[in-house]
Amino acid sequence: MRLSRRDFMRYAGATTATVLGINLLGCSAKEKAGEAEGAKEVVREVVMGYGKDHKLKGGKWRVGFFPKVNTLEKLVEYDLKEDAYKPFLAEKWEVEGEGKSITFVLRKGVKFSDGSELKADAVRFTVLWLAANHPLGKETFESAEVIDDYTVTIRYKNAEFFNLAKMAEFHMSIMSPKSVSPEGDVKGEWILPIGTGPLKVADYKEGEYAIYEPNPYWYERFNLKPGFDRLVVKFIKDEDTRVMALRSGEVDCISDFSHGGSDYTPRNQLAPLRQDGFEVFKREEPLTWVVAFNYTEEPFSDVNLRKAVDLAIDRDEVAKIFNGEVYPANTLFIDKAPGIPEAKAQGVVYQPDLQEAKRIVEEYGYAGTEVRLIVDKSQGDQILVSQLIQEKLNSIGLKANLEVLESGAYKEKLNSGDYELRLYYIGGTDRRFYMRLYWRFHPETQWKVYESERTGELCKKILSEFDGAKRKELLVEFYKAVYEERGVVPLYFDIMTVVSSPKIKMSWDEVFKWPNGCEVGEPLFYGVKA
C-alpha cells in the first residue's frame, strides 16, 4: 500500500515549524509604510519563499541559480522549439575553426546595475574567472581576447557546437569585474554578483534571506517600470513549510528551485492552492524523471529485463500521483524538444504492456529475482512514485524491495553502485538541453545515467554538429538507440512553478518570457507587482 501525502510527512519527519529569525522581513507594503510616523513613501515589498540559499558570496558553482537568471544575463539564450541560439547580450557572433573560437559582438548601451557599461573586458574577465575558478570553465575555456570595446573572441579547448550551447548555460552568466576585489582580479575575493539583469543585490544573510531591488538600467533598456521596490527572498528548505508560509501570508509567493529537479512546491498541493484562490504559474520542462538502472551489473545488464521494467509501467498512473500536474513521458523528452516529433513518427514511443512484461520475466528466468530500488527520503514525491514502481515490478514476477534512505546513505549507495534501480532526472530547463545530454549520456562524464558504445558515439556527434538539420537526424538516432536498448525508462515530464497570493500580481508571460519575447524555463521576477 502506498503512503498518502499526510502519512509521508509523518514518515519523513517533515517539519511544520514557522521559519525563525526573519519574520521581520515578511511585512506587507502597507505595514512597512506605517512603521515610522510621518513616513511619506510606501515601500512596495514582495516576499518570496524559496528552497535554496542564493549563495551570493559564492561557492563551488559560483552564485546560486536564482541570481544567475535574475541578476546576471548571458550572451545568448536558447529557443528549444526552434533548436536555435538567439542573441541576448551579444547581438551577433561568428564561429571559426568548427567552434574552436567564437567572436561575439556585444549590444551597445547595456549597463550593469552600478551604472557602468557592459564592454568586452567584462566578458573577458568572466571567461578568465570561470577558467580559473569554476569546474565547467576549467574544462571549456582556453583564452579570451578583447578585439575592441564591444567585440571579444573566446577560444575553447575543443572544436565543437557544444561551445555555443554552453554560452546559454547558467554558469556562463556575464558579471562585472567589480564583482571581485581587487577589481578584475580572477584570483580576487568574491564580493557580490553585479550583473545586467533586472534585479540587483541589496542585502544578504547566508542561510536566511536575500534582498533584491530593481536594476533601473535594465528597466530603462526595455522601456519598463518596476512594480515593486524590494524583493525579499526567504530561504525555507522544507517544502511543506514553504506552502504554509504562503497560506499564512508570511510570504507572497513561492517558487521552484530555478535549477529544476528538487526543492519545488509539492505537485499534490497545486490543485488545493488553486482552489483556495492562489494563482499557479506552470510550465512544462524538458526535464524527464526516469528509472535508471545499474546497467553494468546483473540482472539489469540484460536489455530484456530492462525492457520488462519499461513495459510494466503505465505513465498515466504515475501522473495521477501528482494529480495530473505533471505529464506522462511516452518519449524521452517533451514534444518541443528537437527531434522528438520525428522520433515519435518512427515509432519511438514508450507504452505499457503488462502481459508482455510478465512473459519476458518468465521466459528469461527472472521470476522471483530480487531487485532493490533506492530513493532519497528527502524527496517525498519520488517515494510515492517508487512505491508504484515497486508494485508494478512485483506484479510481473520480480521481488522488488524499496529502500528509503537518508540523503547521506542514499549518496553512498549511489556512488558505490550498491543498488539495482533508482529514480533520476535527465534534461533540465531549456537552456540545459545539450548540457544535460552531455552530463547524462556522454562517456566521459561522472553523472551519466546510461552509456553504450552506440549512444556514446551518437552523443559525441550531436555535440559536435553545428548544422541544425544534421543534428536533428542524429538526435532521432540517439532517441532510437536509448529506446531499443531501454537505457532508461521515462516516467514523467516535470514542470516549473511559481505560486502567488492574490496580494500581488504576476502573469505567465512575465514569469517565463523576457520582454523581447524569448521564452525561458526558469521563473523571472521582473514583472511582479506589489
C-alpha positions as CSV (number, residue, x, y, z in Angstrom):
1,M,0.0,0.0,0.0
2,R,1.4,3.4,-0.9
3,L,1.7,6.2,1.6
4,S,-0.6,9.2,1.4
5,R,0.9,12.6,1.4
6,R,-0.1,13.2,5.0
7,D,1.3,9.8,6.1
8,F,4.5,10.5,4.2
9,M,5.0,13.8,6.1
10,R,4.9,11.9,9.3
11,Y,7.2,9.2,7.8
12,A,9.8,11.7,6.6
13,G,9.6,13.8,9.7
14,A,8.7,16.9,7.7
15,T,8.7,20.0,9.9
16,T,5.7,22.3,10.2
17,A,7.5,24.9,12.2
18,T,7.5,28.5,11.1
19,V,10.8,29.8,9.8
20,L,12.5,31.6,12.6
21,G,14.7,34.7,12.7
22,I,13.5,36.5,9.6
23,N,9.8,37.1,10.2
24,L,10.5,40.9,10.4
25,L,11.1,40.7,6.6
26,G,7.5,39.5,5.9
27,C,5.7,42.8,6.4
28,S,3.4,43.9,3.7
29,A,3.9,47.2,1.9
30,K,1.2,48.9,4.0
31,E,2.8,47.7,7.2
32,K,6.1,49.0,6.1
33,A,4.7,52.4,5.3
34,G,3.2,52.7,8.8
35,E,6.4,51.8,10.8
36,A,7.7,55.3,11.1
37,E,5.5,58.3,12.0
38,G,5.2,60.7,9.1
39,A,6.5,58.2,6.6
40,K,5.8,59.6,3.1
41,E,6.8,56.7,0.9
42,V,5.2,53.3,0.7
43,V,7.8,50.6,0.1
44,R,6.3,48.2,-2.4
45,E,7.7,44.9,-1.0
46,V,7.2,41.4,-2.3
47,V,8.3,38.4,-0.1
48,M,9.1,35.1,-1.6
49,G,9.7,31.6,-0.2
50,Y,12.5,29.6,-1.9
51,G,14.1,26.3,-1.0
52,K,17.8,27.1,-1.7
53,D,20.3,29.6,-0.4
54,H,21.3,32.0,-3.2
55,K,25.0,31.8,-2.3
56,L,25.6,35.4,-3.1
57,K,29.0,35.2,-1.5
58,G,30.0,32.4,-3.9
59,G,30.7,28.7,-3.7
60,K,31.9,25.7,-5.8
61,W,29.4,26.6,-8.6
62,R,29.8,30.4,-8.0
63,V,26.5,32.1,-7.0
64,G,23.1,30.3,-6.8
65,F,20.9,29.6,-9.8
66,F,18.3,32.3,-8.9
67,P,20.7,35.2,-9.3
68,K,22.3,33.6,-12.3
69,V,18.9,34.1,-14.0
70,N,17.5,37.2,-12.4
71,T,20.7,39.3,-11.6
72,L,23.1,38.2,-14.4
73,E,22.5,37.6,-18.1
74,K,24.0,35.5,-20.8
75,L,25.5,36.3,-24.2
76,V,22.9,34.1,-25.9
77,E,19.6,32.4,-25.0
78,Y,18.3,29.1,-26.3
79,D,15.0,28.6,-28.1
80,L,14.1,24.9,-27.5
81,K,11.3,24.7,-30.1
82,E,13.5,26.1,-32.9
83,D,16.7,24.4,-31.5
84,A,18.4,27.8,-32.1
85,Y,20.6,30.2,-30.1
86,K,19.3,33.7,-30.0
87,P,21.1,37.0,-29.4
88,F,20.9,38.4,-25.9
89,L,23.8,40.4,-24.5
90,A,25.6,39.6,-27.8
91,E,23.8,40.9,-30.9
92,K,25.7,38.6,-33.2
93,W,28.7,36.2,-33.4
94,E,31.0,34.4,-35.8
95,V,32.1,30.8,-35.4
96,E,35.6,29.9,-36.6
97,G,37.5,26.6,-36.7
98,E,34.4,24.5,-36.3
99,G,33.8,26.1,-32.9
100,K,37.3,26.3,-31.7
101,S,36.8,30.1,-31.3
102,I,33.7,32.3,-31.4
103,T,33.8,36.1,-31.7
104,F,30.9,37.9,-30.0
105,V,29.8,41.4,-30.8
106,L,28.0,43.0,-27.8
107,R,24.9,45.2,-27.8
108,K,25.8,48.8,-27.1
109,G,24.4,50.8,-24.2
110,V,23.7,47.8,-21.9
111,K,24.6,48.7,-18.3
112,F,25.4,46.8,-15.2
113,S,23.4,47.6,-12.1
114,D,26.1,50.0,-10.8
115,G,25.7,52.1,-14.0
116,S,28.9,51.0,-15.8
117,E,28.5,49.9,-19.4
118,L,28.9,46.3,-20.5
119,K,32.0,46.1,-22.6
120,A,34.2,43.3,-23.9
121,D,36.6,43.5,-20.9
122,A,33.7,42.2,-18.7
123,V,33.2,39.2,-20.9
124,R,36.9,38.5,-21.0
125,F,37.0,38.8,-17.2
126,T,34.0,36.4,-16.8
127,V,35.7,33.8,-19.1
128,L,39.0,34.0,-17.3
129,W,37.4,34.0,-13.9
130,L,35.4,30.8,-14.8
131,A,38.5,29.2,-16.3
132,A,40.4,29.9,-13.0
133,N,37.6,29.1,-10.5
134,H,34.7,27.1,-11.9
135,P,34.8,23.3,-12.9
136,L,32.9,23.9,-16.2
137,G,35.0,26.9,-17.1
138,K,38.2,25.0,-16.5
139,E,37.2,22.3,-18.9
140,T,35.8,24.7,-21.5
141,F,37.9,27.8,-22.0
142,E,41.4,28.3,-23.3
143,S,41.5,32.1,-23.5
144,A,39.6,35.4,-24.3
145,E,40.8,38.4,-26.3
146,V,39.3,41.8,-26.4
147,I,39.2,43.0,-30.1
148,D,37.6,46.4,-29.3
149,D,35.2,47.8,-26.7
150,Y,32.3,45.7,-28.0
151,T,34.0,42.7,-29.6
152,V,35.5,39.7,-27.8
153,T,36.9,36.4,-29.1
154,I,36.6,33.4,-26.9
155,R,38.9,30.4,-27.6
156,Y,37.8,27.0,-26.4
157,K,39.7,23.8,-25.6
158,N,37.7,21.7,-28.1
159,A,36.2,22.5,-31.5
160,E,32.5,21.7,-31.3
161,F,29.0,23.0,-31.4
162,F,28.7,22.4,-27.7
163,N,30.8,25.5,-27.1
164,L,28.0,27.8,-28.4
165,A,25.4,25.7,-26.4
166,K,27.4,26.3,-23.2
167,M,27.2,30.0,-23.6
168,A,23.4,29.9,-22.7
169,E,24.3,27.8,-19.5
170,F,23.6,29.2,-16.0
171,H,27.2,29.2,-15.1
172,M,28.2,31.3,-18.2
173,S,26.4,34.4,-17.0
174,I,28.3,37.6,-17.5
175,M,29.4,39.6,-14.4
176,S,31.1,42.9,-13.8
177,P,34.8,42.9,-12.9
178,K,33.7,44.8,-9.9
179,S,32.2,41.6,-8.5
180,V,35.6,40.8,-7.1
181,S,38.2,42.7,-5.1
182,P,40.7,43.8,-6.4
183,E,38.6,44.7,-9.4
184,G,39.1,42.4,-12.3
185,D,41.4,40.0,-10.5
186,V,40.4,36.4,-11.3
187,K,42.0,35.3,-8.0
188,G,40.4,38.2,-6.1
189,E,38.0,37.9,-3.3
190,W,34.3,37.4,-4.3
191,I,32.1,40.3,-3.1
192,L,28.6,40.1,-4.7
193,P,27.4,39.5,-8.2
194,I,27.0,42.7,-10.2
195,G,25.1,42.0,-13.4
196,T,23.0,43.5,-16.2
197,G,19.8,41.6,-15.2
198,P,16.6,43.0,-13.7
199,L,17.5,42.5,-10.1
200,K,20.4,43.9,-8.1
201,V,21.5,42.6,-4.8
202,A,20.7,44.9,-1.8
203,D,21.3,42.6,1.2
204,Y,22.1,39.0,2.0
205,K,22.4,36.8,5.1
206,E,23.7,33.3,4.4
207,G,21.1,30.7,5.2
208,E,18.3,33.2,5.9
209,Y,17.5,35.7,3.1
210,A,18.5,37.7,0.1
211,I,17.0,41.1,-0.7
212,Y,16.9,42.5,-4.2
213,E,15.9,45.8,-5.7
214,P,15.1,46.7,-9.4
215,N,18.1,47.4,-11.6
216,P,16.9,50.8,-13.1
217,Y,19.2,50.4,-16.1
218,W,17.6,47.1,-17.1
219,Y,14.1,48.5,-16.9
220,E,15.2,51.6,-18.9
221,R,16.7,49.2,-21.5
222,F,13.3,47.5,-22.1
223,N,11.3,50.7,-21.5
224,L,9.5,49.2,-18.5
225,K,8.8,50.4,-14.9
226,P,9.2,48.1,-11.9
227,G,6.1,47.2,-9.9
228,F,8.0,46.7,-6.7
229,D,10.7,48.4,-4.7
230,R,12.1,45.4,-2.9
231,L,12.0,41.6,-3.4
232,V,12.8,39.7,-0.2
233,V,13.6,36.0,-0.7
234,K,13.4,33.9,2.4
235,F,15.2,30.6,2.3
236,I,12.8,28.0,3.5
237,K,14.2,24.5,2.9
238,D,11.2,22.4,3.9
239,E,8.6,22.2,1.0
240,D,5.5,21.9,3.2
241,T,6.7,24.8,5.4
242,R,7.0,27.0,2.3
243,V,3.4,26.2,1.4
244,M,2.3,27.0,5.0
245,A,4.2,30.3,4.8
246,L,2.3,31.2,1.6
247,R,-1.1,30.3,3.2
248,S,-0.4,32.2,6.4
249,G,0.6,35.4,4.5
250,E,4.2,35.2,5.7
251,V,5.3,35.2,2.1
252,D,3.5,36.5,-1.1
253,C,4.7,33.8,-3.4
254,I,6.8,30.6,-3.5
255,S,9.0,29.5,-6.4
256,D,10.5,26.2,-7.5
257,F,14.3,26.0,-7.5
258,S,15.5,27.6,-10.7
259,H,17.7,24.6,-11.5
260,G,14.8,22.2,-11.5
261,G,14.7,18.7,-10.2
262,S,14.5,19.4,-6.4
263,D,13.2,21.9,-3.8
264,Y,10.0,22.5,-5.6
265,T,6.4,23.0,-4.5
266,P,4.8,19.6,-4.0
267,R,2.8,18.9,-7.1
268,N,-0.1,17.4,-5.0
269,Q,-0.6,20.8,-3.3
270,L,-1.0,22.8,-6.5
271,A,-4.7,22.0,-7.0
272,P,-5.7,22.8,-3.4
273,L,-3.8,26.1,-3.7
274,R,-5.7,27.0,-6.8
275,Q,-9.0,26.1,-5.2
276,D,-8.1,28.4,-2.3
277,G,-7.5,31.4,-4.5
278,F,-3.8,31.3,-5.1
279,E,-2.5,31.5,-8.7
280,V,-0.3,28.8,-10.1
281,F,2.0,29.6,-13.0
282,K,3.2,26.4,-14.6
283,R,5.5,25.5,-17.5
284,E,6.3,22.0,-18.9
285,E,10.1,21.5,-19.0
286,P,12.4,19.2,-20.9
287,L,13.2,17.6,-17.6
288,T,12.3,13.9,-17.6
289,W,12.2,11.7,-14.5
290,V,13.3,8.2,-15.3
291,V,14.0,4.8,-13.8
292,A,17.8,4.5,-14.0
293,F,19.5,1.0,-13.9
294,N,22.7,-0.2,-12.5
295,Y,23.1,-1.4,-16.1
296,T,26.7,-2.6,-15.8
297,E,25.8,-5.3,-13.3
298,E,23.4,-8.3,-13.3
299,P,20.5,-8.5,-13.6
300,F,20.0,-5.2,-15.4
301,S,22.9,-5.6,-17.8
302,D,20.3,-7.7,-19.7
303,V,18.3,-5.4,-22.1
304,N,15.4,-7.9,-21.9
305,L,14.9,-7.3,-18.2
306,R,15.2,-3.5,-18.7
307,K,12.5,-3.8,-21.4
308,A,10.3,-5.7,-19.0
309,V,10.5,-2.9,-16.4
310,D,9.6,-0.4,-19.1
311,L,6.6,-2.4,-20.2
312,A,5.4,-2.8,-16.6
313,I,4.9,0.9,-16.0
314,D,1.9,2.9,-17.0
315,R,2.9,6.6,-17.2
316,D,-0.7,7.7,-16.8
317,E,-0.8,6.1,-13.4
318,V,2.5,7.9,-12.5
319,A,1.0,11.2,-13.5
320,K,-2.1,10.6,-11.3
321,I,0.2,10.5,-8.2
322,F,0.8,14.2,-8.9
323,N,-3.0,14.9,-9.5
324,G,-2.2,15.2,-13.2
325,E,0.0,18.3,-12.7
326,V,3.0,16.6,-14.5
327,Y,2.9,14.9,-17.9
328,P,3.2,11.2,-18.8
329,A,6.6,10.6,-20.5
330,N,5.9,8.4,-23.5
331,T,9.1,9.8,-25.2
332,L,12.5,10.7,-23.8
333,F,11.8,14.4,-23.8
334,I,8.8,16.7,-24.3
335,D,7.4,17.3,-27.8
336,K,9.0,20.7,-28.1
337,A,12.5,19.1,-27.8
338,P,14.4,18.9,-31.1
339,G,13.9,15.6,-32.9
340,I,11.2,14.2,-30.6
341,P,8.2,14.6,-33.1
342,E,10.3,12.9,-35.8
343,A,11.3,10.1,-33.5
344,K,7.6,9.5,-32.5
345,A,6.7,9.3,-36.2
346,Q,9.2,6.5,-36.4
347,G,7.6,4.5,-33.6
348,V,9.9,5.6,-30.7
349,V,7.1,5.7,-28.1
350,Y,7.2,4.0,-24.7
351,Q,4.0,2.1,-24.0
352,P,2.9,-0.3,-21.2
353,D,2.2,-4.0,-21.9
354,L,1.9,-5.8,-18.6
355,Q,1.4,-9.3,-20.1
356,E,4.5,-8.9,-22.3
357,A,6.5,-7.8,-19.3
358,K,5.4,-10.9,-17.4
359,R,6.2,-13.1,-20.4
360,I,9.8,-11.7,-20.6
361,V,10.4,-12.2,-16.9
362,E,9.2,-15.8,-17.1
363,E,10.9,-16.7,-20.4
364,Y,14.3,-15.3,-19.4
365,G,14.3,-16.9,-16.0
366,Y,14.0,-13.8,-13.8
367,A,10.8,-14.8,-11.9
368,G,11.4,-14.2,-8.2
369,T,14.6,-12.2,-8.8
370,E,15.2,-9.7,-6.0
371,V,15.9,-6.1,-7.1
372,R,16.5,-3.1,-4.9
373,L,15.0,0.3,-5.7
374,I,16.7,3.1,-3.7
375,V,15.2,6.5,-3.0
376,D,16.2,9.6,-1.1
377,K,14.0,10.1,2.0
378,S,14.0,13.9,1.4
379,Q,12.2,13.6,-2.0
380,G,8.6,12.9,-1.0
381,D,7.2,12.7,-4.4
382,Q,9.8,10.2,-5.5
383,I,8.9,7.9,-2.6
384,L,5.3,7.8,-3.9
385,V,6.5,7.1,-7.4
386,S,8.9,4.4,-6.2
387,Q,6.0,2.7,-4.3
388,L,4.0,2.5,-7.5
389,I,7.0,1.1,-9.4
390,Q,7.6,-1.5,-6.6
391,E,4.0,-2.7,-7.0
392,K,4.3,-3.0,-10.8
393,L,7.6,-4.9,-10.7
394,N,6.1,-7.3,-8.1
395,S,3.1,-7.8,-10.4
396,I,5.3,-9.1,-13.3
397,G,7.1,-11.6,-11.1
398,L,10.1,-9.8,-9.7
399,K,10.7,-9.3,-6.0
400,A,11.2,-5.6,-5.6
401,N,12.5,-4.1,-2.3
402,L,12.2,-0.4,-1.7
403,E,14.9,1.2,0.4
404,V,14.1,4.7,1.6
405,L,17.4,6.2,2.7
406,E,18.7,9.3,4.4
407,S,20.4,11.6,1.9
408,G,23.9,10.6,3.1
409,A,23.2,6.9,2.9
410,Y,21.5,7.3,-0.4
411,K,24.5,9.1,-2.0
412,E,26.9,6.5,-0.5
413,K,24.9,3.6,-2.1
414,L,24.6,5.6,-5.4
415,N,28.3,6.3,-5.6
416,S,29.3,2.7,-4.7
417,G,26.8,1.2,-7.2
418,D,25.1,-0.7,-4.3
419,Y,21.6,-0.7,-6.0
420,E,19.7,-2.1,-8.9
421,L,17.3,0.7,-9.6
422,R,16.9,4.4,-8.7
423,L,14.9,7.4,-9.9
424,Y,16.8,10.2,-11.6
425,Y,16.2,13.0,-14.0
426,I,17.6,13.7,-17.4
427,G,17.3,17.1,-19.2
428,G,16.6,20.3,-17.3
429,T,15.3,23.7,-18.1
430,D,15.5,24.7,-21.8
431,R,19.0,26.2,-21.6
432,R,20.4,22.9,-20.3
433,F,19.1,20.7,-23.1
434,Y,22.5,19.9,-24.6
435,M,24.3,20.4,-21.3
436,R,22.3,17.6,-19.7
437,L,22.6,15.4,-22.8
438,Y,26.3,15.7,-22.2
439,W,26.2,15.1,-18.4
440,R,23.7,12.1,-18.6
441,F,24.9,10.3,-21.7
442,H,28.4,11.3,-22.7
443,P,31.0,8.6,-22.0
444,E,33.4,11.0,-20.2
445,T,31.1,12.4,-17.5
446,Q,30.7,11.3,-13.9
447,W,26.9,11.9,-13.8
448,K,25.9,9.7,-16.7
449,V,22.7,7.7,-16.4
450,Y,23.4,5.3,-19.3
451,E,26.2,4.6,-21.7
452,S,26.7,2.2,-24.6
453,E,29.1,2.3,-27.5
454,R,26.2,3.3,-29.8
455,T,24.6,6.0,-27.6
456,G,28.0,7.4,-26.6
457,E,29.2,7.9,-30.1
458,L,25.9,9.5,-31.1
459,C,26.1,11.8,-28.2
460,K,29.6,12.9,-29.2
461,K,28.4,13.6,-32.8
462,I,25.4,15.6,-31.6
463,L,27.5,17.9,-29.5
464,S,29.9,18.5,-32.4
465,E,27.4,19.2,-35.1
466,F,26.6,22.9,-36.0
467,D,24.2,22.1,-38.8
468,G,20.7,22.0,-37.2
469,A,19.2,19.6,-39.7
470,K,22.0,17.1,-39.4
471,R,21.9,17.5,-35.6
472,K,18.2,16.7,-35.6
473,E,18.9,13.5,-37.6
474,L,21.5,12.5,-35.0
475,L,19.1,13.2,-32.2
476,V,16.5,11.0,-33.7
477,E,19.0,8.1,-34.0
478,F,20.0,8.8,-30.4
479,Y,16.4,8.5,-29.2
480,K,16.1,5.3,-31.1
481,A,19.2,3.8,-29.6
482,V,18.1,4.7,-26.0
483,Y,14.7,3.2,-26.7
484,E,15.9,0.0,-28.3
485,E,18.5,-0.6,-25.5
486,R,16.0,0.6,-22.9
487,G,18.9,2.6,-21.4
488,V,16.4,4.4,-19.1
489,V,12.7,4.2,-18.5
490,P,10.9,7.6,-18.9
491,L,8.2,8.2,-16.3
492,Y,7.0,11.8,-16.4
493,F,7.9,15.3,-17.7
494,D,8.4,17.7,-14.8
495,I,7.2,21.3,-14.5
496,M,8.4,24.6,-13.2
497,T,6.0,26.5,-11.0
498,V,5.5,29.8,-9.1
499,V,2.5,30.1,-6.8
500,S,1.4,33.6,-5.8
501,S,-1.2,35.1,-3.4
502,P,-3.9,37.5,-4.6
503,K,-2.0,40.3,-2.8
504,I,0.5,40.6,-5.7
505,K,0.1,40.5,-9.5
506,M,2.1,38.3,-11.8
507,S,1.5,37.0,-15.4
508,W,2.7,33.8,-17.1
509,D,4.4,35.8,-19.9
510,E,6.4,37.8,-17.4
511,V,7.3,34.8,-15.4
512,F,8.6,32.7,-18.3
513,K,9.4,35.2,-21.0
514,W,11.9,38.1,-21.3
515,P,10.4,41.4,-22.5
516,N,11.9,40.6,-26.0
517,G,9.7,37.5,-26.2
518,C,12.4,35.0,-25.6
519,E,10.9,32.1,-23.5
520,V,12.9,30.5,-20.7
521,G,12.4,27.6,-18.3
522,E,13.3,29.4,-15.1
523,P,11.0,31.8,-13.2
524,L,11.6,35.5,-13.8
525,F,10.5,38.2,-11.3
526,Y,11.0,41.5,-13.2
527,G,7.2,41.8,-13.7
528,V,5.9,41.1,-10.2
529,K,3.7,43.9,-8.9
530,A,3.2,44.6,-5.2
